[in-house]
Amino acid sequence: MRKNNFIKFLKNINLSINNLLEKNLNKLKFDNFSSLARSNRIVITIVALFFLFLTYLLVPNFYKGQELAKKLNNELSSKLSLNFKFSQDLKYKLFPRPHFLSSDTIIYKNNFEISKIKKLKIYVSLDNLFSIDNLEINNILINNANFNLNFENYNFFLNLLDNNYLNNNLRIKNSNIFFRNFEKEVLFINKIKDMKYYYDQKDLNNTFYSENELFNIPYKIKVLNDKKRSKLFSKINLEFLKVQIENEFNYSKEIKIGNANLIFNKSKAMLTYKKNKKFYEINLFDKLNDPSFFYMASFNLNPFYSNFEGKTDKIDLSHFYNPNSLIVQILKSEILNNKNIDFKLKVNADNISKTDFKKINLISKIQEGLIDIDNTHFNWKNHAEFKLKETLIFIKNGELVLDGKLQIKISNNDEIYQYLLTPKNFRKKFKYVDLTFSYNIDQKSTLLNDIRIDNEYNQKLNRIMGNIILKDSNLQNKIYLKNLLNEAIKSYAG
């Protein structure tokens, strides 16, 4: 009771100092400066009260180290459901606000080391600095930390929303999330620029907002936890790619369900999904703009394997050969070159956007750390059928490369020659074309070799077609390829 009275007394002193300073500084002029200075009692009182308040603020310097570490750990465990291990002595700092500073701190969750923190700041309330037992944490700042997550604790940051942030905030800055497989190999790294957990007074719910970077692509995410309805609301913004994702997730039952709206430029799509601890099922469709657009995927987390199937009228493959696209950046990160990933993809489409190709059956798989698109086949108008075999997608000298073999079956020579405007005296009939290729996605260049027409090798034709460089636009590519193909046909026809 005496401590509480003394604290009230100090607060009244602090208020008196502020009022006194405001009153006298307003009256302060050059003419009466000397008379004010003679008022020794005012000066002495102000100085005495200042040092008395400063002494109160310095009281935590006298706390015993072990007791302080135990008290702060208990408080942090109560507020965040995490265990902290302070490897060095805690330091007490006054500015900019009273706080404790810890270096090289470790966070544990269920006896598992979640994070190593270079700098941890624990801000405390000024209400009762005399008593270590009544010490209360206001805010926590984690700076320069490395978090290690896997398939078992991947929802660590979402679970932090379950804590009470009504009277305190959590902030994480300049940190990294290392997502690992069960062999502790790094699958990908997410950079945290600035992450905040707080209580939203407007929505009356716990919220976290974070600015991040993944595969060198910046993105922002905001998540709100509505405990009354057992729902998570989130919004992801990828400004660089002009993509927004608004998601609603219901976690009230054992099998959780959710739906998301995907906005890409002017295109919109709907995604529905359900999950539990071991699997995901995803359906992606666009009822408004393309009723035939539909994708279905399933993921099993332990062990990890996935199956992805889709069907649509038109498919845009520019994301696969654009060096700046998200999928190319993911492939270049090599996180998919993992022996523990088993992934299969199959997409059927009637047409390929911005091309004359149609009836594509895109097939891809990731197995034993290798990525290929074997048995993918498509048609060029009704004149030729293309099929890919023995393909491999890999990194060479920091650039993404697709190697493989291409089989072409010709069904209409006359239409092909007419399209290419090939002179009639060079229009020789042939049925099959086989070749090997290496396509550098970053340089947009193709190397062709071992070109055989009806199983015959022509040295001059191979030399002409040996190096294809794609231009910046589709029109340039068409003119360039027409000229190149006509030159090759002339050499083949003799």
C-alpha positions as CSV (number, residue, x, y, z in Angstrom):
1,M,0.0,0.0,0.0
2,R,2.9,2.3,0.8
3,K,4.5,1.6,-2.6
4,N,1.4,2.5,-4.4
5,N,1.0,5.8,-2.5
6,F,4.6,6.6,-3.2
7,I,4.1,6.0,-6.9
8,K,1.1,8.3,-6.9
9,F,3.2,10.8,-5.1
10,L,5.9,10.6,-7.9
11,K,3.3,11.0,-10.6
12,N,1.9,14.1,-8.9
13,I,5.5,15.5,-8.7
14,N,6.0,14.9,-12.4
15,L,2.7,16.6,-13.2
16,S,3.7,19.6,-11.0
17,I,7.0,19.9,-12.8
18,N,5.3,20.1,-16.1
19,N,2.8,22.7,-15.0
20,L,5.4,24.8,-13.3
21,L,7.7,24.7,-16.3
22,E,4.8,25.6,-18.7
23,K,3.7,28.5,-16.4
24,N,7.1,30.1,-16.0
25,L,8.4,29.5,-19.5
26,N,5.4,31.3,-20.9
27,K,6.3,34.3,-18.7
28,L,10.0,34.1,-19.6
29,K,11.3,37.3,-21.3
30,F,14.7,38.9,-21.5
31,D,13.7,41.6,-19.0
32,N,12.6,39.3,-16.2
33,F,15.2,36.5,-16.8
34,S,17.5,37.8,-14.1
35,S,14.7,38.0,-11.5
36,L,13.5,34.5,-12.3
37,A,17.1,33.2,-11.9
38,R,17.2,34.7,-8.4
39,S,14.2,32.5,-7.4
40,N,16.5,29.8,-6.0
41,R,13.6,27.9,-4.4
42,I,12.0,27.3,-7.8
43,V,15.2,26.1,-9.4
44,I,16.2,23.9,-6.5
45,T,12.7,22.4,-6.4
46,I,12.7,21.6,-10.1
47,V,16.2,20.1,-10.0
48,A,15.4,18.0,-6.9
49,L,12.1,16.7,-8.4
50,F,13.9,15.9,-11.6
51,F,16.6,13.9,-9.9
52,L,14.0,12.2,-7.7
53,F,12.1,11.1,-10.8
54,L,15.3,10.0,-12.6
55,T,16.2,8.0,-9.5
56,Y,12.9,6.2,-9.7
57,L,13.5,5.4,-13.4
58,L,16.9,4.0,-12.5
59,V,15.6,1.5,-9.9
60,P,15.6,-1.5,-12.4
61,N,19.4,-1.3,-12.6
62,F,19.4,-2.8,-9.1
63,Y,17.3,-5.8,-10.0
64,K,19.1,-9.2,-9.5
65,G,20.0,-10.7,-12.9
66,Q,18.5,-14.2,-12.4
67,E,15.3,-12.9,-10.8
68,L,14.9,-10.4,-13.7
69,A,15.5,-13.0,-16.4
70,K,13.0,-15.4,-14.7
71,K,10.4,-12.6,-14.3
72,L,10.7,-11.4,-18.0
73,N,10.6,-15.0,-19.3
74,N,7.4,-15.7,-17.3
75,E,5.8,-12.5,-18.6
76,L,6.8,-13.3,-22.2
77,S,5.6,-16.9,-21.9
78,S,2.3,-15.6,-20.5
79,K,1.8,-13.0,-23.3
80,L,3.2,-15.0,-26.3
81,S,3.1,-18.6,-25.2
82,L,6.8,-18.8,-26.0
83,N,9.9,-19.6,-23.9
84,F,12.8,-17.2,-24.1
85,K,16.4,-18.0,-23.2
86,F,18.6,-14.9,-22.5
87,S,22.2,-16.0,-23.3
88,Q,23.8,-12.7,-22.0
89,D,23.1,-10.3,-19.1
90,L,20.1,-8.1,-19.6
91,K,20.8,-4.4,-20.0
92,Y,18.5,-1.7,-18.8
93,K,18.1,1.4,-21.1
94,L,16.3,4.6,-20.4
95,F,15.9,6.0,-23.9
96,P,13.8,6.4,-25.9
97,R,11.7,4.7,-23.3
98,P,12.6,2.4,-20.4
99,H,13.3,-1.1,-21.7
100,F,15.5,-4.1,-21.3
101,L,17.9,-5.1,-24.0
102,S,19.0,-8.7,-24.7
103,S,21.5,-9.9,-27.3
104,D,21.6,-13.4,-28.8
105,T,18.3,-14.6,-27.4
106,I,16.7,-17.9,-28.3
107,I,13.0,-18.6,-28.6
108,Y,11.6,-22.1,-27.8
109,K,8.2,-23.6,-28.6
110,N,7.4,-27.0,-27.2
111,N,11.2,-27.6,-26.6
112,F,11.9,-26.8,-30.3
113,E,14.3,-23.9,-31.1
114,I,12.2,-21.6,-33.2
115,S,14.4,-18.5,-33.5
116,K,17.7,-16.9,-32.7
117,I,17.5,-13.1,-32.1
118,K,20.4,-10.7,-32.4
119,K,18.6,-7.9,-30.5
120,L,15.5,-8.1,-28.3
121,K,14.0,-5.0,-26.7
122,I,11.4,-5.5,-23.9
123,Y,9.6,-2.2,-23.0
124,V,8.0,-2.0,-19.5
125,S,5.3,0.0,-17.8
126,L,6.3,2.9,-15.5
127,D,3.6,2.1,-13.0
128,N,5.7,0.1,-10.5
129,L,9.4,0.0,-11.1
130,F,10.1,-0.5,-7.4
131,S,8.8,-4.1,-7.5
132,I,10.2,-6.7,-9.8
133,D,7.2,-8.9,-9.0
134,N,4.8,-6.3,-10.4
135,L,6.9,-5.5,-13.5
136,E,4.6,-5.4,-16.5
137,I,5.7,-5.6,-20.2
138,N,4.2,-3.2,-22.6
139,N,5.8,-3.9,-26.0
140,I,8.3,-6.3,-27.5
141,L,10.6,-5.5,-30.4
142,I,12.5,-8.4,-32.1
143,N,15.3,-7.2,-34.5
144,N,17.5,-9.2,-36.8
145,A,16.2,-12.7,-36.0
146,N,16.3,-16.0,-37.9
147,F,13.2,-18.2,-37.6
148,N,13.3,-21.9,-38.5
149,L,10.0,-23.4,-39.5
150,N,8.9,-26.7,-41.1
151,F,5.8,-28.6,-42.1
152,E,5.0,-29.2,-38.4
153,N,5.1,-25.6,-37.2
154,Y,4.5,-23.7,-40.4
155,N,1.6,-21.8,-38.8
156,F,3.8,-20.3,-36.1
157,F,3.1,-16.7,-37.0
158,L,-0.6,-17.3,-37.4
159,N,-0.7,-18.9,-33.9
160,L,0.8,-15.7,-32.5
161,L,-2.5,-14.0,-33.2
162,D,-4.1,-16.1,-30.5
163,N,-2.4,-14.0,-27.8
164,N,-3.8,-10.8,-26.1
165,Y,-2.5,-7.6,-27.7
166,L,-5.0,-5.3,-26.1
167,N,-2.4,-3.6,-23.8
168,N,0.8,-4.6,-25.6
169,N,2.3,-5.0,-29.2
170,L,4.8,-7.3,-30.8
171,R,7.0,-6.1,-33.6
172,I,9.6,-8.0,-35.7
173,K,12.0,-6.2,-38.0
174,N,14.9,-7.0,-40.4
175,S,14.5,-10.8,-39.9
176,N,14.3,-14.0,-42.0
177,I,12.1,-17.1,-42.0
178,F,13.9,-20.3,-43.1
179,F,11.4,-22.9,-44.1
180,R,13.0,-26.3,-44.0
181,N,12.1,-29.9,-44.8
182,F,12.3,-32.7,-42.4
183,E,16.0,-33.2,-43.3
184,K,16.5,-29.5,-42.2
185,E,17.3,-28.5,-45.8
186,V,16.2,-24.9,-46.6
187,L,13.3,-24.9,-49.1
188,F,12.9,-21.1,-49.2
189,I,13.7,-17.9,-47.3
190,N,11.1,-15.2,-46.5
191,K,12.5,-11.8,-45.5
192,I,10.6,-9.9,-42.9
193,K,11.1,-6.1,-43.3
194,D,8.5,-5.0,-40.7
195,M,5.9,-7.2,-39.0
196,K,3.4,-5.9,-36.3
197,Y,1.0,-7.6,-34.0
198,Y,-1.6,-5.4,-32.4
199,Y,-5.2,-5.0,-31.3
200,D,-7.3,-3.2,-34.0
201,Q,-9.6,-0.8,-32.1
202,K,-11.8,-0.4,-35.2
203,D,-12.4,-4.1,-35.9
204,L,-12.0,-5.2,-32.3
205,N,-9.8,-8.1,-33.2
206,N,-6.1,-9.1,-33.1
207,T,-4.3,-8.2,-36.3
208,F,-0.9,-8.5,-37.8
209,Y,0.5,-6.6,-40.7
210,S,3.8,-7.5,-42.4
211,E,6.0,-6.2,-45.3
212,N,8.0,-9.1,-46.7
213,E,10.1,-10.3,-49.6
214,L,10.0,-13.8,-51.1
215,F,12.1,-14.9,-54.1
216,N,13.2,-11.2,-54.5
217,I,9.5,-10.3,-54.9
218,P,8.1,-7.8,-52.3
219,Y,4.6,-8.3,-50.9
220,K,2.4,-7.1,-48.0
221,I,0.0,-9.2,-45.9
222,K,-2.6,-8.2,-43.4
223,V,-4.3,-10.9,-41.2
224,L,-7.2,-10.4,-38.8
225,N,-8.3,-13.1,-36.4
226,D,-12.1,-13.1,-35.6
227,K,-12.3,-15.5,-32.6
228,K,-16.0,-15.2,-32.2
229,R,-16.7,-16.6,-35.7
230,S,-13.5,-18.7,-35.7
231,K,-12.4,-17.1,-39.0
232,L,-9.2,-15.6,-40.3
233,F,-9.4,-12.8,-42.8
234,S,-6.3,-11.9,-44.8
235,K,-5.2,-9.7,-47.7
236,I,-2.0,-10.2,-49.7
237,N,-0.8,-7.5,-52.0
238,L,1.9,-8.2,-54.6
239,E,2.2,-4.7,-56.1
240,F,5.2,-5.7,-58.4
241,L,3.1,-8.4,-60.1
242,K,-0.2,-6.5,-59.8
243,V,-1.8,-9.3,-57.8
244,Q,-4.2,-9.1,-54.8
245,I,-5.5,-12.0,-52.8
246,E,-8.4,-11.6,-50.4
247,N,-8.9,-14.7,-48.2
248,E,-11.5,-16.0,-45.7
249,F,-10.5,-19.1,-43.6
250,N,-12.9,-20.9,-41.3
251,Y,-11.0,-23.0,-38.6
252,S,-13.9,-24.0,-36.4
253,K,-13.9,-27.7,-37.5
254,E,-11.2,-30.4,-37.8
255,I,-11.2,-30.0,-41.6
256,K,-10.8,-26.3,-42.2
257,I,-12.3,-24.6,-45.3
258,G,-11.6,-21.4,-47.0
259,N,-12.1,-19.3,-50.1
260,A,-10.1,-16.6,-51.8
261,N,-10.6,-14.0,-54.5
262,L,-7.6,-13.6,-56.8
263,I,-7.3,-10.3,-58.7
264,F,-4.6,-10.2,-61.4
265,N,-4.6,-7.0,-63.5
266,K,-8.2,-7.0,-64.7
267,S,-8.7,-10.8,-64.3
268,K,-10.6,-12.3,-61.3
269,A,-10.7,-15.8,-60.1
270,M,-12.1,-17.7,-57.1
271,L,-10.2,-20.3,-55.1
272,T,-11.8,-22.7,-52.6
273,Y,-9.8,-25.1,-50.4
274,K,-9.9,-27.3,-47.4
275,K,-7.2,-28.7,-45.2
276,N,-6.2,-30.5,-42.0
277,K,-2.8,-31.3,-40.5
278,K,-1.8,-33.7,-43.4
279,F,-3.4,-32.5,-46.6
280,Y,-4.7,-29.6,-48.8
281,E,-7.3,-29.7,-51.5
282,I,-7.7,-26.6,-53.8
283,N,-10.2,-25.7,-56.5
284,L,-9.6,-22.7,-58.7
285,F,-12.2,-21.4,-61.1
286,D,-13.5,-18.3,-62.9
287,K,-17.3,-18.4,-63.2
288,L,-17.6,-14.8,-64.4
289,N,-15.1,-14.4,-67.2
290,D,-14.3,-18.0,-68.2
291,P,-16.8,-20.7,-67.0
292,S,-14.6,-23.5,-68.5
293,F,-11.6,-22.3,-66.4
294,F,-11.1,-24.9,-63.6
295,Y,-8.1,-26.2,-61.6
296,M,-7.9,-28.8,-58.9
297,A,-5.0,-29.6,-56.7
298,S,-4.2,-31.8,-53.7
299,F,-1.2,-31.7,-51.3
300,N,-0.1,-34.2,-48.7
301,L,2.4,-32.8,-46.3
302,N,4.0,-35.8,-44.6
303,P,5.4,-37.2,-46.9
304,F,5.0,-34.3,-49.3
305,Y,3.4,-35.1,-52.7
306,S,1.0,-33.1,-54.8
307,N,-1.2,-33.6,-57.8
308,F,-2.5,-30.6,-59.9
309,E,-5.0,-30.9,-62.7
310,G,-6.6,-28.1,-64.8
311,K,-8.8,-27.4,-67.8
312,T,-9.5,-24.2,-69.6
313,D,-10.3,-22.7,-73.0
314,K,-7.1,-20.7,-73.1
315,I,-3.8,-20.8,-71.2
316,D,-1.2,-18.1,-71.0
317,L,2.3,-19.6,-71.0
318,S,4.2,-16.3,-71.0
319,H,4.8,-16.8,-67.3
320,F,6.9,-19.9,-68.1
321,Y,9.3,-18.1,-70.4
322,N,9.3,-14.5,-69.0
323,P,12.6,-14.2,-67.0
324,N,10.8,-11.8,-64.5
325,S,7.8,-14.0,-63.8
326,L,7.1,-15.5,-60.4
327,I,7.3,-19.1,-61.5
328,V,10.7,-18.5,-63.2
329,Q,12.0,-16.9,-60.0
330,I,10.8,-19.9,-58.0
331,L,12.5,-22.3,-60.4
332,K,15.7,-20.3,-60.3
333,S,15.7,-20.4,-56.5
334,E,16.1,-24.3,-56.8
335,I,13.8,-24.9,-53.8
336,L,11.9,-27.4,-56.0
337,N,15.0,-29.4,-56.8
338,N,14.4,-31.4,-53.6
339,K,14.4,-35.2,-53.5
340,N,11.5,-35.1,-50.9
341,I,9.1,-33.3,-53.3
342,D,6.8,-35.4,-55.5
343,F,4.8,-33.1,-57.7
344,K,2.6,-33.9,-60.8
345,L,0.8,-31.3,-63.0
346,K,-1.5,-31.8,-65.9
347,V,-3.4,-29.0,-67.7
348,N,-5.5,-29.2,-70.8
349,A,-6.3,-26.1,-72.9
350,D,-7.9,-25.5,-76.2
351,N,-5.7,-22.6,-77.1
352,I,-2.4,-20.9,-76.1
353,S,-2.8,-17.2,-75.6
354,K,-1.3,-14.9,-78.3
355,T,-0.2,-17.8,-80.5
356,D,-1.5,-20.0,-83.3
357,F,-0.9,-23.1,-81.1
358,K,-3.9,-25.1,-79.7
359,K,-5.0,-28.3,-78.0
360,I,-2.2,-28.3,-75.5
361,N,-1.7,-31.0,-73.0
362,L,0.8,-29.6,-70.5
363,I,2.4,-32.3,-68.3
364,S,5.1,-31.7,-65.7
365,K,6.5,-33.5,-62.7
366,I,9.1,-33.1,-60.0
367,Q,10.6,-36.3,-58.7
368,E,14.0,-37.1,-57.1
369,G,14.9,-33.5,-57.3
370,L,14.5,-33.3,-61.1
371,I,11.9,-31.1,-63.0
372,D,10.7,-32.0,-66.5
373,I,7.8,-31.5,-68.9
374,D,8.0,-34.8,-70.7
375,N,5.1,-35.9,-72.9
376,T,3.8,-32.4,-73.2
377,H,2.2,-32.0,-76.6
378,F,0.3,-29.4,-78.6
379,N,-0.7,-28.6,-82.2
380,W,0.1,-25.7,-84.6
381,K,-3.3,-25.0,-86.2
382,N,-4.2,-28.3,-87.9
383,H,-1.0,-28.6,-89.7
384,A,1.5,-30.1,-87.2
385,E,1.7,-31.8,-83.9
386,F,4.6,-31.2,-81.4
387,K,5.7,-33.5,-78.6
388,L,8.4,-33.0,-75.9
389,K,10.6,-35.8,-74.6
390,E,13.6,-36.3,-72.3
391,T,13.3,-32.7,-71.0
392,L,15.0,-31.2,-68.0
393,I,14.7,-27.8,-66.3
394,F,17.8,-26.7,-64.5
395,I,20.1,-23.8,-63.5
396,K,23.3,-23.2,-65.6
397,N,25.6,-20.4,-64.7
398,G,22.8,-18.7,-62.7
399,E,20.4,-18.8,-65.7
400,L,17.3,-21.0,-66.2
401,V,17.6,-23.6,-69.0
402,L,15.2,-26.1,-70.6
403,D,16.8,-29.0,-72.4
404,G,15.1,-31.8,-74.3
405,K,14.0,-33.4,-77.5
406,L,11.2,-32.3,-79.8
407,Q,9.2,-34.5,-82.2
408,I,7.2,-32.8,-84.9
409,K,4.6,-34.7,-87.0
410,I,3.6,-32.8,-90.2
411,S,0.0,-33.3,-91.4
412,N,-0.3,-30.6,-94.0
413,N,2.8,-29.5,-95.9
414,D,1.0,-27.2,-98.3
415,E,-0.6,-25.1,-95.5
416,I,2.7,-24.7,-93.8
417,Y,4.5,-23.6,-97.0
418,Q,1.6,-21.2,-97.7
419,Y,1.9,-19.7,-94.3
420,L,5.6,-19.2,-94.6
421,L,5.3,-17.9,-98.2
422,T,7.9,-20.4,-99.3
423,P,8.7,-20.3,-103.1
424,K,7.0,-23.2,-104.8
425,N,10.3,-24.7,-106.2
426,F,11.5,-25.3,-102.6
427,R,8.3,-27.0,-101.3
428,K,9.6,-30.5,-100.7
429,K,7.3,-33.0,-99.0
430,F,8.3,-34.4,-95.6
431,K,6.5,-36.1,-92.7
432,Y,8.6,-36.0,-89.5
433,V,11.1,-33.6,-87.8
434,D,13.2,-34.7,-84.8
435,L,15.7,-32.4,-82.9
436,T,17.3,-31.7,-79.6
437,F,17.2,-28.2,-78.1
438,S,18.4,-26.1,-75.3
439,Y,16.3,-23.0,-74.4
440,N,17.8,-20.3,-72.2
441,I,14.9,-18.5,-70.6
442,D,16.9,-15.6,-69.3
443,Q,18.5,-14.9,-72.6
444,K,15.5,-15.9,-74.7
445,S,17.7,-17.9,-77.0
446,T,17.5,-21.4,-78.4
447,L,20.2,-23.8,-79.5
448,L,19.1,-26.5,-81.9
449,N,21.2,-29.5,-82.9
450,D,20.9,-33.0,-84.4
451,I,18.0,-31.9,-86.6
452,R,16.7,-34.8,-88.7
453,I,14.0,-34.6,-91.3
454,D,12.4,-38.0,-92.0
455,N,15.4,-39.4,-90.1
456,E,17.9,-37.8,-92.4
457,Y,20.6,-35.4,-91.1
458,N,21.5,-32.3,-93.1
459,Q,24.6,-30.4,-92.0
460,K,23.8,-27.1,-93.7
461,L,20.3,-27.1,-92.2
462,N,21.7,-27.7,-88.8
463,R,24.1,-24.8,-89.1
464,I,21.4,-22.4,-90.2
465,M,19.0,-23.4,-87.4
466,G,21.7,-23.8,-84.7
467,N,21.0,-20.5,-82.8
468,I,17.6,-18.9,-82.6
469,I,17.2,-15.6,-80.6
470,L,13.7,-14.5,-79.8
471,K,12.8,-10.8,-80.3
472,D,11.0,-8.4,-77.9
473,S,7.5,-8.7,-79.6
474,N,5.4,-11.4,-81.1
475,L,5.4,-9.7,-84.5
476,Q,9.2,-9.5,-84.6
477,N,9.4,-13.2,-83.6
478,K,7.0,-14.2,-86.4
479,I,8.9,-12.3,-89.1
480,Y,12.2,-13.5,-87.8
481,L,11.1,-17.2,-87.6
482,K,9.5,-17.1,-91.0
483,N,12.7,-15.9,-92.6
484,L,14.8,-18.4,-90.7
485,L,12.6,-21.4,-91.5
486,N,12.5,-20.4,-95.2
487,E,16.2,-20.2,-95.3
488,A,16.4,-23.7,-93.7
489,I,13.8,-25.1,-96.1
490,K,15.8,-23.8,-99.1
491,S,19.0,-25.5,-97.8
492,Y,17.1,-28.8,-97.2
493,A,15.5,-28.7,-100.7
494,G,18.9,-28.1,-102.3
